[in-house]
């Protein structure tokens, strides 16, 4: 296995471990499984949950196929410009920063952290720390992770995954914003005026 494959596998394993740690801590602390999307009464949220399963399966398949160096037309061929050790290291570093941001953001959310929309329990509105500047630092971290993987493996299959992933989260973010407006009212609308979705002062 080449170093680029090692980098991606390490990022993937860190992602899984951090997810398991945070989920276990949340259940132990609150008794609540943070993965609430699957139990939603909303048809849209159930649909989004199914999309997450498809995206996860797709990610696992393309990681395996990249490691095995499968070739199918140009779908698994890296851009020549980025096919160097320097970009592999850069992508790995960006991925690690993204994972660190995800972990920090989830820790900062504390008992309010959920995967999906919790329709049963009103969670606190977190507006301190990094949430003072952006509303979705966890999603920003995931974007950075995916960008890092694409820099390591700059192929069409990774690009397509990232494109679908961004569109998926853009829809989910808007669902969550509508829900939080209903729950927190003016407090959340004022918070939206002071912050950006992902990138401070930009978007």
Backbone as CSV, one residue per row, in Angstrom:
resi,resn,N_x,N_y,N_z,CA_x,CA_y,CA_z,C_x,C_y,C_z
1,UNK,0.840,-1.192,0.000,0.000,0.000,0.000,0.879,1.247,0.000
2,UNK,0.565,2.221,-0.835,1.320,3.448,-0.892,0.940,4.366,0.269
3,UNK,1.779,5.393,0.476,1.580,6.296,1.602,0.246,7.025,1.526
4,UNK,-0.212,7.338,0.319,-1.490,8.035,0.198,-2.631,7.193,0.761
5,UNK,-2.596,5.891,0.510,-3.618,5.004,1.063,-3.547,4.928,2.580
6,UNK,-2.333,4.933,3.114,-2.145,4.917,4.570,-2.748,6.177,5.186
7,UNK,-2.499,7.317,4.560,-3.041,8.582,5.063,-4.570,8.541,5.126
8,UNK,-5.205,8.074,4.065,-6.664,8.043,4.012,-7.224,7.064,5.043
9,UNK,-6.612,5.910,5.170,-7.080,4.929,6.150,-6.957,5.481,7.563
10,UNK,-5.858,6.167,7.856,-5.685,6.773,9.184,-6.787,7.791,9.450
11,UNK,-7.067,8.645,8.479,-8.132,9.642,8.637,-9.479,8.962,8.874
12,UNK,-9.750,7.910,8.113,-11.018,7.197,8.235,-11.138,6.552,9.619
13,UNK,-10.063,5.940,10.094,-10.094,5.281,11.404,-10.229,6.297,12.532
14,UNK,-9.541,7.434,12.426,-9.677,8.481,13.441,-11.109,8.985,13.492
15,UNK,-11.707,9.160,12.323,-13.104,9.609,12.250,-14.022,8.638,12.987
16,UNK,-13.855,7.357,12.734,-14.692,6.338,13.376,-14.485,6.328,14.890
17,UNK,-13.221,6.377,15.321,-12.912,6.332,16.759,-13.489,7.549,17.479
18,UNK,-13.288,8.748,16.911,-13.816,9.965,17.535,-15.338,9.918,17.613
19,UNK,-15.960,9.398,16.551,-17.420,9.275,16.528,-17.894,8.355,17.646
20,UNK,-17.252,7.210,17.789,-17.640,6.235,18.814,-17.443,6.804,20.214
21,UNK,-16.321,7.514,20.419,-16.037,8.097,21.732,-17.107,9.118,22.112
22,UNK,-17.402,10.029,21.199,-18.384,11.072,21.486,-19.773,10.477,21.684
23,UNK,-20.144,9.517,20.857,-21.460,8.888,20.990,-21.583,8.176,22.335
24,UNK,-20.554,7.427,22.723,-20.583,6.699,23.993,-20.657,7.671,25.163
25,UNK,-19.900,8.766,25.081,-19.914,9.764,26.146,-21.283,10.412,26.262
26,UNK,-21.900,10.687,25.117,-23.218,11.325,25.121,-24.262,10.408,25.755
27,UNK,-24.215,9.145,25.395,-25.172,8.190,25.956,-24.953,8.029,27.455
28,UNK,-23.694,7.969,27.875,-23.373,7.806,29.296,-23.796,9.024,30.103
29,UNK,-23.594,10.211,29.535,-23.883,11.462,30.248,-25.370,11.775,30.300
30,UNK,-26.055,11.567,29.173,-27.453,11.981,29.076,-28.446,10.830,28.980
31,UNK,-27.943,9.644,28.643,-28.842,8.521,28.423,-29.539,8.592,27.081
32,UNK,-29.081,9.530,26.231,-29.716,9.758,24.933,-28.758,9.377,23.807
33,UNK,-29.231,8.567,22.876,-28.453,8.262,21.685,-28.525,9.472,20.751
34,UNK,-27.392,10.105,20.456,-27.433,11.326,19.649,-27.866,11.101,18.200
35,UNK,-27.866,9.854,17.738,-28.279,9.574,16.365,-29.807,9.517,16.298
36,UNK,-30.423,10.693,16.179,-31.880,10.797,16.234,-32.532,10.832,14.857
37,UNK,-31.728,10.965,13.814,-32.283,11.124,12.476,-33.137,9.927,12.069
38,UNK,-32.682,8.733,12.424,-33.389,7.517,12.011,-34.767,7.398,12.644
39,UNK,-34.978,8.065,13.791,-36.257,7.961,14.506,-37.178,9.143,14.240
40,UNK,-36.807,9.992,13.294,-37.596,11.186,13.014,-38.973,10.824,12.431
41,UNK,-39.944,11.662,12.747,-41.283,11.494,12.164,-41.385,12.201,10.815
42,UNK,-40.345,12.956,10.471,-40.318,13.677,9.204,-39.890,12.750,8.074
43,UNK,-40.665,12.737,7.019,-40.301,11.918,5.856,-38.991,12.391,5.241
44,UNK,-38.767,13.708,5.253,-37.535,14.245,4.697,-36.327,13.780,5.500
45,UNK,-36.444,13.791,6.836,-35.332,13.353,7.678,-35.069,11.850,7.522
46,UNK,-36.112,11.081,7.342,-35.935,9.648,7.088,-35.218,9.437,5.755
47,UNK,-35.573,10.247,4.784,-34.919,10.188,3.482,-33.446,10.563,3.617
48,UNK,-33.165,11.613,4.386,-31.794,12.053,4.600,-30.985,10.979,5.320
49,UNK,-31.636,10.285,6.239,-30.953,9.193,6.949,-30.541,8.095,5.971
50,UNK,-31.419,7.757,5.051,-31.093,6.742,4.043,-29.949,7.201,3.139
51,UNK,-29.917,8.490,2.849,-28.831,9.041,2.036,-27.497,8.888,2.766
52,UNK,-27.494,9.106,4.092,-26.246,8.954,4.848,-25.727,7.527,4.749
53,UNK,-26.627,6.553,4.767,-26.206,5.161,4.646,-25.597,4.882,3.273
54,UNK,-26.212,5.447,2.237,-25.706,5.264,0.876,-24.338,5.925,0.724
55,UNK,-24.191,7.137,1.263,-22.927,7.850,1.175,-21.820,7.106,1.925
56,UNK,-22.163,6.550,3.084,-21.180,5.789,3.860,-20.712,4.564,3.085
57,UNK,-21.658,3.837,2.491,-21.312,2.669,1.697,-20.452,3.054,0.501
58,UNK,-20.825,4.137,-0.160,-20.061,4.625,-1.308,-18.633,4.966,-0.889
59,UNK,-18.493,5.635,0.264,-17.167,6.020,0.750,-16.295,4.798,1.000
60,UNK,-16.862,3.783,1.642,-16.100,2.566,1.934,-15.669,1.887,0.632
61,UNK,-16.576,1.801,-0.324,-16.272,1.139,-1.606,-15.163,1.856,-2.357
62,UNK,-15.246,3.195,-2.428,-14.235,3.907,-3.221,-12.881,3.918,-2.503
63,UNK,-12.884,3.891,-1.181,-11.607,3.785,-0.459,-10.938,2.455,-0.800
64,UNK,-11.718,1.387,-0.753,-11.180,0.060,-1.082,-10.669,0.014,-2.519
65,UNK,-11.432,0.577,-3.436,-11.051,0.536,-4.843,-9.809,1.379,-5.120
66,UNK,-9.651,2.487,-4.387,-8.439,3.285,-4.546,-7.223,2.529,-4.014
67,UNK,-7.404,1.880,-2.864,-6.296,1.126,-2.278,-5.871,-0.020,-3.192
68,UNK,-6.866,-0.668,-3.819,-6.570,-1.771,-4.739,-6.112,-1.284,-6.109
69,UNK,-6.106,0.049,-6.281,-5.677,0.679,-7.532,-6.499,0.197,-8.725
70,UNK,-7.786,0.115,-8.512,-8.694,-0.238,-9.601,-8.701,0.888,-10.632
71,UNK,-8.737,0.530,-11.892,-8.811,1.526,-12.949,-10.048,1.286,-13.807
72,UNK,-10.863,2.317,-13.954,-12.053,2.234,-14.803,-12.180,3.567,-15.514
73,UNK,-11.789,3.585,-16.789,-11.675,4.830,-17.539,-10.766,5.769,-16.742
74,UNK,-11.247,6.993,-16.444,-10.402,7.929,-15.684,-10.968,8.206,-14.290
75,UNK,-11.932,7.386,-13.853,-12.615,7.649,-12.589,-11.700,7.549,-11.371
76,UNK,-10.646,6.743,-11.467,-9.760,6.543,-10.328,-8.346,7.079,-10.588
77,UNK,-8.207,7.889,-11.617,-6.902,8.458,-11.945,-6.746,9.819,-11.271
78,UNK,-5.625,10.018,-10.585,-5.363,11.268,-9.892,-4.928,12.350,-10.872
79,UNK,-5.248,13.599,-10.517,-4.727,14.725,-11.281,-3.211,14.727,-11.158
80,UNK,-2.539,14.820,-12.271,-1.077,14.737,-12.270,-0.460,15.825,-11.403
81,UNK,-1.058,17.020,-11.421,-0.529,18.148,-10.659,-0.491,17.855,-9.162
82,UNK,-1.490,17.106,-8.658,-1.593,16.842,-7.224,-1.027,15.482,-6.822
83,UNK,-0.499,14.763,-7.772,-0.024,13.402,-7.510,1.425,13.418,-7.019
84,UNK,1.621,14.081,-5.863,2.958,14.168,-5.279,2.862,13.993,-3.769
85,UNK,3.981,13.703,-3.144,4.020,13.515,-1.696,3.645,14.789,-0.954
86,UNK,4.045,15.923,-1.489,3.732,17.201,-0.833,2.232,17.375,-0.682
87,UNK,1.472,17.077,-1.739,0.024,17.229,-1.682,-0.607,16.135,-0.824
88,UNK,0.008,14.966,-0.789,-0.483,13.913,0.112,-0.396,14.374,1.566
89,UNK,0.731,14.957,1.923,0.931,15.447,3.291,-0.008,16.617,3.576
90,UNK,-0.164,17.504,2.588,-1.070,18.644,2.749,-2.495,18.168,2.965
91,UNK,-2.944,17.227,2.148,-4.298,16.694,2.293,-4.492,16.029,3.647
92,UNK,-3.499,15.291,4.086,-3.565,14.630,5.390,-3.680,15.662,6.513
93,UNK,-2.903,16.737,6.412,-2.938,17.792,7.430,-4.305,18.479,7.466
94,UNK,-4.855,18.775,6.286,-6.183,19.408,6.225,-7.235,18.475,6.811
95,UNK,-7.121,17.176,6.509,-8.049,16.201,7.062,-7.979,16.138,8.577
96,UNK,-6.771,16.179,9.129,-6.597,16.155,10.586,-7.182,17.410,11.234
97,UNK,-6.974,18.548,10.599,-7.545,19.797,11.120,-9.071,19.715,11.114
98,UNK,-9.620,19.166,10.032,-11.073,19.006,9.948,-11.614,18.100,11.036
99,UNK,-10.937,16.990,11.289,-11.356,16.071,12.347,-11.257,16.729,13.720
100,UNK,-10.204,17.495,13.935,-10.029,18.198,15.206,-11.151,19.213,15.415
101,UNK,-11.512,19.897,14.340,-12.595,20.884,14.422,-13.916,20.198,14.740
102,UNK,-14.172,19.052,14.096,-15.386,18.279,14.380,-15.451,17.897,15.857
103,UNK,-14.347,17.374,16.358,-14.317,16.906,17.744,-14.527,18.067,18.712
104,UNK,-13.844,19.180,18.463,-14.000,20.353,19.320,-15.444,20.854,19.306
105,UNK,-16.019,20.954,18.107,-17.381,21.478,17.966,-18.388,20.586,18.688
106,UNK,-18.214,19.268,18.568,-19.122,18.340,19.235,-18.977,18.415,20.747
107,UNK,-17.741,18.581,21.217,-17.518,18.745,22.650,-18.166,20.028,23.149
108,UNK,-18.041,21.097,22.374,-18.610,22.384,22.748,-20.133,22.328,22.796
109,UNK,-20.720,21.511,21.948,-22.181,21.347,21.957,-22.663,20.664,23.228
110,UNK,-21.809,19.836,23.822,-22.173,19.156,25.059,-23.420,18.308,24.919
111,UNK,-24.353,18.484,25.822,-25.579,17.689,25.839,-26.504,18.001,24.666
112,UNK,-26.229,19.097,23.973,-27.097,19.497,22.854,-26.719,18.815,21.544
113,UNK,-25.581,18.116,21.514,-25.133,17.516,20.258,-26.074,16.405,19.809
114,UNK,-26.490,16.499,18.552,-27.339,15.486,17.942,-26.905,15.261,16.493
115,UNK,-27.235,14.092,15.978,-27.055,13.817,14.557,-28.449,13.775,13.962
116,UNK,-28.859,14.904,13.408,-30.237,15.030,12.951,-31.001,15.965,13.865
117,UNK,-32.288,15.988,13.694,-33.163,16.891,14.445,-33.875,16.125,15.553
118,UNK,-33.639,16.564,16.781,-34.265,15.924,17.939,-35.641,16.554,18.152
119,UNK,-36.686,15.805,17.816,-38.046,16.325,17.899,-38.665,16.145,19.287
120,UNK,-37.980,15.389,20.148,-38.544,15.061,21.460,-38.029,15.952,22.587
121,UNK,-36.767,16.367,22.489,-36.152,17.136,23.567,-35.643,18.466,23.031
122,UNK,-36.009,19.554,23.707,-35.523,20.877,23.328,-34.108,21.040,23.853
123,UNK,-33.144,21.154,22.948,-31.747,21.311,23.343,-31.398,22.788,23.495
124,UNK,-30.360,23.046,24.278,-29.913,24.425,24.476,-29.305,24.974,23.197
125,UNK,-29.411,26.278,23.022,-28.797,26.952,21.886,-27.379,27.356,22.283
126,UNK,-26.378,26.782,21.617,-24.984,27.052,21.924,-24.465,28.173,21.035
127,UNK,-23.988,29.260,21.658,-23.535,30.427,20.886,-22.169,30.930,21.353
128,UNK,-21.436,30.107,22.080,-20.125,30.522,22.580,-19.012,29.743,21.874
129,UNK,-17.768,30.141,22.154,-16.640,29.480,21.499,-16.686,29.727,20.003
130,UNK,-16.415,28.715,19.231,-16.435,28.852,17.778,-17.843,29.123,17.254
131,UNK,-18.863,28.732,18.043,-20.249,28.978,17.632,-20.599,30.465,17.682
132,UNK,-19.718,31.271,18.245,-19.920,32.713,18.232,-19.734,33.271,16.828
133,UNK,-19.019,32.530,15.986,-18.682,33.026,14.653,-19.359,32.240,13.529
134,UNK,-19.513,30.932,13.693,-20.193,30.116,12.674,-21.174,29.160,13.348
135,UNK,-22.220,28.815,12.615,-23.282,27.998,13.204,-23.055,26.502,13.038
136,UNK,-22.199,26.124,12.108,-22.034,24.699,11.804,-20.563,24.279,11.715
137,UNK,-19.804,24.439,12.794,-18.381,24.067,12.734,-18.141,22.576,12.512
138,UNK,-19.062,21.733,12.987,-18.905,20.294,12.744,-18.954,20.006,11.247
139,UNK,-19.896,20.613,10.563,-20.008,20.405,9.122,-18.809,20.984,8.384
140,UNK,-18.310,22.128,8.855,-17.109,22.699,8.258,-15.947,21.722,8.399
141,UNK,-15.837,21.093,9.573,-14.792,20.099,9.783,-14.911,18.930,8.828
142,UNK,-16.141,18.494,8.574,-16.359,17.388,7.629,-16.010,17.802,6.208
143,UNK,-16.330,19.043,5.843,-15.937,19.536,4.519,-14.416,19.516,4.378
144,UNK,-13.714,19.935,5.433,-12.250,19.960,5.397,-11.684,18.542,5.308
145,UNK,-12.300,17.613,6.032,-11.875,16.214,5.956,-12.005,15.692,4.532
146,UNK,-13.153,15.940,3.924,-13.382,15.461,2.556,-12.453,16.146,1.554
147,UNK,-12.202,17.441,1.780,-11.267,18.157,0.910,-9.873,17.548,1.029
148,UNK,-9.471,17.240,2.261,-8.166,16.625,2.470,-8.032,15.306,1.746
149,UNK,-9.087,14.487,1.812,-9.053,13.194,1.123,-8.981,13.401,-0.382
150,UNK,-9.702,14.396,-0.890,-9.648,14.653,-2.336,-8.264,15.116,-2.767
151,UNK,-7.598,15.925,-1.948,-6.245,16.363,-2.297,-5.306,15.155,-2.348
152,UNK,-5.510,14.205,-1.424,-4.693,12.989,-1.433,-5.031,12.133,-2.653
153,UNK,-6.317,11.931,-2.859,-6.785,11.151,-4.010,-7.645,12.049,-4.896
154,UNK,-7.011,12.834,-5.735,-7.740,13.816,-6.555,-8.349,13.137,-7.780
155,UNK,-9.362,12.294,-7.536,-10.003,11.538,-8.609,-11.464,11.966,-8.753
156,UNK,-12.059,11.556,-9.876,-13.452,11.904,-10.133,-14.394,11.253,-9.127
157,UNK,-14.069,10.046,-8.668,-14.966,9.362,-7.724,-15.026,10.101,-6.390
158,UNK,-13.893,10.618,-5.935,-13.873,11.400,-4.695,-14.577,12.734,-4.898
159,UNK,-14.358,13.334,-6.066,-15.008,14.619,-6.367,-16.523,14.474,-6.371
160,UNK,-17.032,13.421,-6.990,-18.481,13.189,-7.038,-19.036,12.990,-5.628
161,UNK,-18.304,12.222,-4.820,-18.736,12.026,-3.426,-18.823,13.363,-2.696
162,UNK,-17.788,14.187,-2.842,-17.774,15.480,-2.152,-18.911,16.384,-2.621
163,UNK,-19.190,16.361,-3.914,-20.267,17.180,-4.460,-21.611,16.776,-3.860
164,UNK,-21.887,15.482,-3.850,-23.144,14.992,-3.274,-23.193,15.283,-1.784
165,UNK,-22.064,15.133,-1.093,-22.002,15.373,0.348,-22.309,16.831,0.684
166,UNK,-21.746,17.749,-0.084,-22.009,19.175,0.143,-23.490,19.489,-0.068
167,UNK,-24.067,18.968,-1.147,-25.487,19.199,-1.415,-26.355,18.612,-0.301
168,UNK,-25.980,17.423,0.167,-26.702,16.766,1.263,-26.697,17.629,2.518
169,UNK,-25.526,18.131,2.905,-25.440,18.934,4.129,-26.117,20.290,3.970
170,UNK,-26.083,20.836,2.766,-26.769,22.111,2.548,-28.271,21.964,2.781
171,UNK,-28.829,20.861,2.349,-30.250,20.598,2.589,-30.502,20.375,4.078
172,UNK,-29.651,19.551,4.712,-29.823,19.254,6.127,-29.697,20.501,6.991
173,UNK,-28.747,21.363,6.670,-28.559,22.597,7.432,-29.812,23.455,7.395
174,UNK,-30.432,23.555,6.247,-31.642,24.371,6.128,-32.813,23.752,6.903
175,UNK,-32.875,22.436,6.925,-33.899,21.768,7.747,-33.678,22.079,9.223
176,UNK,-32.427,22.014,9.647,-32.103,22.284,11.053,-32.369,23.736,11.410
177,UNK,-32.070,24.653,10.498,-32.318,26.067,10.764,-33.808,26.350,10.919
178,UNK,-34.625,25.760,10.056,-36.078,25.941,10.176,-36.578,25.406,11.517
179,UNK,-36.048,24.260,11.914,-36.454,23.663,13.194,-36.026,24.546,14.363
180,UNK,-34.802,25.045,14.332,-34.297,25.866,15.434,-35.023,27.204,15.513
181,UNK,-35.464,27.732,14.400,-36.276,28.954,14.423,-37.599,28.683,15.129
182,UNK,-38.193,27.528,14.831,-39.456,27.163,15.484,-39.279,26.960,16.986
183,UNK,-38.139,26.398,17.369,-37.908,26.086,18.786,-37.441,27.306,19.578
184,UNK,-36.461,28.036,19.022,-35.848,29.137,19.772,-36.321,30.523,19.336
185,UNK,-37.097,30.575,18.273,-37.702,31.832,17.852,-36.719,32.946,17.561
186,UNK,-36.968,34.129,18.154,-36.156,35.311,17.887,-34.700,35.132,18.303
187,UNK,-34.460,34.333,19.341,-33.087,34.113,19.796,-32.238,33.516,18.667
188,UNK,-32.815,32.548,17.973,-32.050,31.929,16.898,-31.962,32.853,15.679
189,UNK,-33.014,33.583,15.389,-32.976,34.491,14.243,-31.940,35.598,14.450
190,UNK,-31.822,36.085,15.691,-30.796,37.072,15.996,-29.408,36.450,15.893
191,UNK,-29.305,35.211,16.329,-28.036,34.486,16.239,-27.621,34.312,14.779
192,UNK,-28.584,34.034,13.896,-28.311,33.886,12.475,-27.783,35.188,11.874
193,UNK,-28.272,36.313,12.372,-27.833,37.607,11.845,-26.373,37.889,12.217
194,UNK,-25.940,37.344,13.361,-24.594,37.624,13.864,-23.545,36.659,13.312
195,UNK,-23.968,35.559,12.716,-23.030,34.496,12.350,-23.195,34.071,10.898
196,UNK,-22.254,33.245,10.446,-22.322,32.632,9.130,-22.488,31.123,9.293
197,UNK,-22.861,30.462,8.208,-23.076,29.002,8.293,-21.780,28.240,8.545
198,UNK,-20.752,28.546,7.754,-19.531,27.756,7.826,-18.260,28.598,7.975
199,UNK,-18.139,29.646,7.178,-16.903,30.423,7.126,-17.143,31.812,7.710
200,UNK,-16.447,32.170,8.795,-16.668,33.465,9.426,-16.594,34.624,8.445
201,UNK,-17.594,35.503,8.530,-17.656,36.743,7.748,-17.855,36.520,6.242
202,UNK,-17.963,35.272,5.792,-18.081,34.995,4.347,-19.384,34.281,4.021
203,UNK,-19.551,33.038,4.527,-20.758,32.264,4.193,-21.102,31.320,5.351
